[in-house]
């Protein structure tokens, strides 16, 4: 019921409301795809609900890629010697990208 309510609430909602709902729906889709499929089957506005899932995957994929990048940069920072160019570059990325 909660997932169905999120789909209904997201339809036509402003982006400030829709984005966090999309992320929540995306997490359900990744962790419980069968539940999402069942809810989509009963959705009154299936097209809008599927669009929400697409948006969620766009956001999640982007976040995942940023997190992987951040982890790689942090690993490079700790692997580099003190005062080395590699450590300075990693630190600059961490600071400038606000990781």
Backbone as CSV, one residue per row, in Angstrom:
resi,resn,N_x,N_y,N_z,CA_x,CA_y,CA_z,C_x,C_y,C_z
1,UNK,0.819,-1.205,0.000,0.000,0.000,0.000,0.859,1.263,0.000
2,UNK,1.955,1.224,0.755,2.816,2.409,0.829,3.421,2.731,-0.529
3,UNK,3.874,1.723,-1.235,4.459,1.947,-2.551,3.412,2.497,-3.516
4,UNK,2.221,1.967,-3.470,1.133,2.486,-4.310,0.867,3.946,-4.002
5,UNK,0.857,4.292,-2.736,0.620,5.688,-2.330,1.740,6.602,-2.832
6,UNK,2.969,6.125,-2.797,4.078,6.933,-3.309,3.917,7.204,-4.797
7,UNK,3.508,6.197,-5.541,3.311,6.374,-6.974,2.210,7.384,-7.259
8,UNK,1.134,7.320,-6.501,0.029,8.269,-6.668,0.481,9.676,-6.305
9,UNK,1.196,9.784,-5.211,1.643,11.109,-4.732,2.623,11.759,-5.702
10,UNK,3.455,10.956,-6.340,4.473,11.498,-7.250,3.867,12.035,-8.543
11,UNK,2.754,11.471,-8.968,2.137,11.902,-10.230,1.731,13.366,-10.140
12,UNK,2.311,14.173,-10.982,1.985,15.590,-11.027,2.569,16.425,-9.899
13,UNK,3.382,15.823,-9.052,3.984,16.563,-7.933,5.131,17.431,-8.428
14,UNK,5.407,18.524,-7.717,6.572,19.337,-8.078,7.858,18.534,-7.866
15,UNK,8.911,18.924,-8.545,10.177,18.193,-8.506,10.721,18.041,-7.083
16,UNK,10.505,19.035,-6.238,11.005,18.948,-4.859,10.345,17.823,-4.071
17,UNK,9.155,17.436,-4.460,8.445,16.311,-3.830,8.730,15.022,-4.590
18,UNK,8.756,15.130,-5.892,8.883,13.954,-6.749,10.248,13.273,-6.628
19,UNK,11.321,14.037,-6.546,12.670,13.459,-6.531,12.898,12.497,-5.363
20,UNK,12.564,12.885,-4.125,12.776,11.924,-3.036,11.867,10.695,-3.141
21,UNK,10.675,10.893,-3.698,9.791,9.744,-3.908,10.412,8.809,-4.942
22,UNK,10.952,9.385,-6.001,11.585,8.572,-7.039,12.727,7.743,-6.459
23,UNK,13.531,8.339,-5.621,14.631,7.594,-5.001,14.110,6.436,-4.158
24,UNK,13.054,6.678,-3.419,12.465,5.618,-2.603,11.927,4.488,-3.465
25,UNK,11.237,4.850,-4.511,10.686,3.844,-5.425,11.830,3.071,-6.092
26,UNK,12.884,3.766,-6.441,14.038,3.112,-7.048,14.680,2.101,-6.125
27,UNK,14.762,2.436,-4.845,15.337,1.494,-3.877,14.469,0.244,-3.756
28,UNK,13.170,0.436,-3.757,12.265,-0.722,-3.723,12.472,-1.556,-4.985
29,UNK,12.579,-0.891,-6.118,12.769,-1.605,-7.378,14.033,-2.458,-7.352
30,UNK,15.090,-1.945,-6.775,16.341,-2.693,-6.726,16.311,-3.823,-5.706
31,UNK,15.656,-3.578,-4.598,15.671,-4.568,-3.517,14.525,-5.571,-3.575
32,UNK,13.387,-5.141,-4.123,12.206,-6.010,-4.181,11.505,-5.841,-5.529
33,UNK,12.160,-6.265,-6.595,11.566,-6.039,-7.924,10.201,-6.677,-8.097
34,UNK,9.979,-7.815,-7.454,8.674,-8.468,-7.582,7.564,-7.595,-7.006
35,UNK,7.843,-6.935,-5.892,6.866,-6.034,-5.283,6.546,-4.886,-6.228
36,UNK,7.581,-4.303,-6.820,7.354,-3.201,-7.747,6.510,-3.663,-8.930
37,UNK,6.828,-4.809,-9.475,6.056,-5.311,-10.613,4.594,-5.513,-10.236
38,UNK,4.358,-6.037,-9.055,2.985,-6.260,-8.599,2.246,-4.923,-8.449
39,UNK,2.912,-3.939,-7.880,2.278,-2.628,-7.687,2.041,-1.943,-9.028
40,UNK,3.007,-2.038,-9.934,2.818,-1.445,-11.259,1.646,-2.083,-11.991
41,UNK,1.464,-3.357,-11.767,0.354,-4.053,-12.407,-0.990,-3.466,-11.991
42,UNK,-1.083,-2.987,-10.765,-2.335,-2.415,-10.275,-2.386,-0.900,-10.315
43,UNK,-1.344,-0.260,-10.839,-1.284,1.214,-10.853,-2.325,1.788,-11.796
44,UNK,-2.982,2.861,-11.363,-3.981,3.512,-12.212,-3.321,4.321,-13.322
45,UNK,-2.154,4.897,-13.044,-1.420,5.660,-14.056,-0.062,4.985,-14.248
46,UNK,-0.088,3.855,-14.908,1.121,3.040,-15.081,2.229,3.800,-15.801
47,UNK,1.875,4.585,-16.794,2.874,5.343,-17.562,3.646,6.298,-16.656
48,UNK,2.933,7.017,-15.811,3.577,7.948,-14.871,4.444,7.198,-13.868
49,UNK,3.970,6.045,-13.409,4.727,5.251,-12.442,6.018,4.724,-13.055
50,UNK,5.953,4.274,-14.291,7.144,3.770,-14.968,8.133,4.897,-15.230
51,UNK,7.616,6.048,-15.562,8.473,7.223,-15.742,9.197,7.548,-14.439
52,UNK,8.506,7.413,-13.335,9.116,7.655,-12.021,10.250,6.665,-11.754
53,UNK,10.043,5.413,-12.112,11.089,4.402,-11.936,12.293,4.733,-12.820
54,UNK,12.042,5.157,-14.045,13.132,5.551,-14.948,13.941,6.684,-14.337
55,UNK,13.248,7.689,-13.821,13.924,8.814,-13.183,14.734,8.348,-11.975
56,UNK,14.172,7.420,-11.220,14.870,6.887,-10.050,16.164,6.212,-10.464
57,UNK,16.113,5.408,-11.505,17.319,4.713,-11.955,18.352,5.702,-12.472
58,UNK,17.902,6.777,-13.125,18.842,7.811,-13.553,19.546,8.427,-12.350
59,UNK,18.793,8.717,-11.318,19.392,9.314,-10.116,20.290,8.321,-9.399
60,UNK,19.840,7.106,-9.258,20.627,6.106,-8.537,21.901,5.759,-9.279
61,UNK,21.829,5.628,-10.584,23.015,5.314,-11.369,24.037,6.432,-11.223
62,UNK,23.570,7.655,-11.255,24.463,8.792,-11.117,25.108,8.790,-9.740
63,UNK,24.332,8.591,-8.713,24.866,8.554,-7.357,25.869,7.415,-7.205
64,UNK,25.545,6.259,-7.752,26.435,5.108,-7.654,27.774,5.410,-8.315
65,UNK,27.722,5.999,-9.493,28.952,6.319,-10.202,29.773,7.342,-9.432
66,UNK,29.121,8.331,-8.849,29.834,9.325,-8.041,30.458,8.681,-6.815
67,UNK,29.760,7.795,-6.175,30.298,7.109,-5.000,31.486,6.232,-5.359
68,UNK,31.393,5.544,-6.480,32.532,4.726,-6.922,33.739,5.605,-7.194
69,UNK,33.507,6.736,-7.845,34.591,7.673,-8.110,35.201,8.158,-6.795
70,UNK,34.369,8.558,-5.868,34.836,9.015,-4.572,35.667,7.939,-3.878
71,UNK,35.201,6.701,-3.887,35.945,5.609,-3.244,37.300,5.418,-3.905
72,UNK,37.346,5.528,-5.221,38.616,5.387,-5.938,39.572,6.508,-5.573
73,UNK,39.059,7.722,-5.506,39.902,8.869,-5.157,40.420,8.735,-3.722
74,UNK,39.556,8.342,-2.803,39.995,8.157,-1.405,41.057,7.068,-1.296
75,UNK,40.864,5.987,-2.038,41.840,4.896,-2.029,43.183,5.395,-2.570
76,UNK,43.143,6.188,-3.650,44.368,6.743,-4.225,45.043,7.683,-3.230
77,UNK,44.251,8.456,-2.518,44.808,9.368,-1.519,45.583,8.600,-0.455
78,UNK,44.985,7.574,0.097,45.631,6.829,1.173,46.785,5.968,0.681
79,UNK,46.787,5.574,-0.574,47.878,4.760,-1.126,49.093,5.603,-1.479
80,UNK,48.885,6.884,-1.726,49.980,7.769,-2.148,50.820,8.207,-0.950
81,UNK,52.080,8.451,-1.221,53.003,8.908,-0.179,52.694,10.354,0.196
82,UNK,52.980,10.706,1.455,52.820,12.090,1.910,53.622,13.025,1.017
83,UNK,52.996,14.126,0.597,53.678,15.128,-0.212,53.776,14.792,-1.690
84,UNK,53.297,13.636,-2.095,53.383,13.254,-3.504,52.319,13.976,-4.324
85,UNK,52.560,14.044,-5.623,51.595,14.669,-6.533,50.276,13.897,-6.522
86,UNK,50.359,12.584,-6.460,49.137,11.773,-6.452,48.260,12.110,-5.256
87,UNK,48.870,12.288,-4.091,48.094,12.622,-2.901,47.524,14.026,-3.014
88,UNK,48.285,14.963,-3.558,47.803,16.340,-3.717,46.625,16.400,-4.695
89,UNK,46.720,15.642,-5.774,45.626,15.610,-6.758,44.373,15.012,-6.121
90,UNK,44.540,13.910,-5.420,43.391,13.284,-4.762,42.751,14.238,-3.759
91,UNK,43.571,14.923,-2.980,43.040,15.869,-1.996,42.320,17.019,-2.686
92,UNK,42.859,17.506,-3.783,42.201,18.593,-4.514,40.829,18.141,-5.029
93,UNK,40.761,16.925,-5.540,39.472,16.403,-5.999,38.482,16.294,-4.847
94,UNK,38.935,15.778,-3.734,38.062,15.620,-2.569,37.520,16.971,-2.115
95,UNK,38.392,17.964,-2.070,37.976,19.287,-1.596,37.099,19.990,-2.640
96,UNK,37.532,20.019,-3.898,36.794,20.756,-4.928,35.439,20.121,-5.245
97,UNK,35.367,18.810,-5.199,34.099,18.138,-5.482,33.252,17.960,-4.245
98,UNK,33.753,18.460,-3.138,33.032,18.431,-1.848,32.585,17.031,-1.451
99,UNK,33.530,16.116,-1.529,33.248,14.752,-1.094,33.359,14.684,0.405
